[in-house]
Amino acid sequence: MRDSRQKRAQEMVSKLGKLGKLGMHIDWQRVQAITGNGTFGRPHIARAMLEKGYVTSVKEAFTKYIGHNKPGYVKQEKITPQEAINRTNITVQRITRTGTPANHK
């Protein structure tokens, strides 16, 4: 799940992504720093937008750019319950084999 959230966040902030096409150049490394060890999400992107001066508040970032159906919004990946089970099984197998999920280095 973290991978799909990260992919979605990157799609929003990349130069060729939604915000990049709007002329908002957000540094991906800064979004990662804001996120820390947490899960990537739009609030982190909003904070990066605020730091760059593109918006005057996190609320404005959502209201104008990254809220549902706004120009910088990227839809969440939808998966079936079976796909969620399959992904969970794969992760459990990796943890059993290696002691850590593949996406955590």
Summary of the structure (lengths in Angstrom):
residues: 105
radius of gyration: 15.6
end to end distance: 15.8
largest distance: 47.5
contacts: 266
relative contact order: 0.14
helix: 59%
strand: 0%
